[in-house]
Amino acid sequence: MKLLSVNLGRPRAVPYTDQRDGVTGIDKRPVDGPVRVAAPGPKGVGGSGLAGDAVCELRHHGGDDQAVYAVAREDLDEWERTLGRTLANGSFGENLTTEGIDVSGALIGERWAVGPELVLEVTSGRIPCRTFQGHLGEKGWVKRFTERGAPGAYFRVIRPGGIRAGDAVRIVHRPDHEVTVALQFRAATTERTLLPRLLAAGAALHPEALATARTYVEKYGAQSTA
């Protein structure tokens, strides 16, 4: 299990974002050399956890609980076959492109050691947006991405450190529950009745996702589907 690439984005003006200045950092490209990763600060104030990486829409992206975004190269390869086009590392706006890890199958609260120092903790899946669809240039992309149900994972930084392409990735902690990134994504998008199951992940879950699950249970009770 390893990093194939570390990807950074620069602010770029585009016609397909709702960001007030019309710029986005979603176009991320692999970089050489080490990149420092640290907690960026609370959502709305902090952006990316990676030094030199741009997060332009701070209302919905970035912050401590979405400091790093990872996508499996295997998922990009599957989309290449589906779309009939090449998808370079970073194409989904991910900071880390991995090999040998089922990223969407990771458990909420699972911890990864990346390189010699960095430790990350899984918080949630990525919800697709208009900017993502515009960046890919694929009609109906938000619906197609959602239906596939392999969103990649957001992480918070537990211990900062430098990383680079080729670094090993080790799973150093797996919590005692069954709430995967894929399950959390389905609960947030297409299968709301799954929301009560997310409570098993506790405080490791992204705070907004945890609040949504709690509100659902308060309104509808704790019954859920498998």
HELIX and SHEET records of a PDB file:
HELIX    1   1 ASP A   64  GLN A   66  5                                   3    
HELIX    2   2 ARG A   73  LEU A   83  1                                  11    
HELIX    3   3 VAL A  103  GLY A  105  5                                   3    
HELIX    4   4 ARG A  130  LEU A  136  1                                   7    
HELIX    5   5 TRP A  141  ARG A  148  1                                   8    
HELIX    6   6 VAL A  181  THR A  189  1                                   9    
HELIX    7   7 ARG A  192  ALA A  204  5                                  13    
HELIX    8   8 PRO A  207  TYR A  220  1                                  14    
SHEET    1   A 8 LYS A  28  PRO A  30  0                                        
SHEET    2   A 8 LYS A   2  GLY A   9 -1                                        
SHEET    3   A 8 LEU A  96  GLU A  99 -1                                        
SHEET    4   A 8 VAL A  68  ALA A  72  1                                        
SHEET    5   A 8 ALA A 153  ARG A 159 -1                                        
SHEET    6   A 8 LEU A 118  GLY A 125 -1                                        
SHEET    7   A 8 ARG A 111  VAL A 114 -1                                        
SHEET    8   A 8 VAL A 169  HIS A 173 -1                                        
SHEET    1   B 2 ARG A  12  ALA A  13  0                                        
SHEET    2   B 2 VAL A  23  THR A  24 -1                                        
SHEET    1   C 2 VAL A  35  VAL A  37  0                                        
SHEET    2   C 2 GLY A 161  ILE A 163 -1                                        
END                                                                             
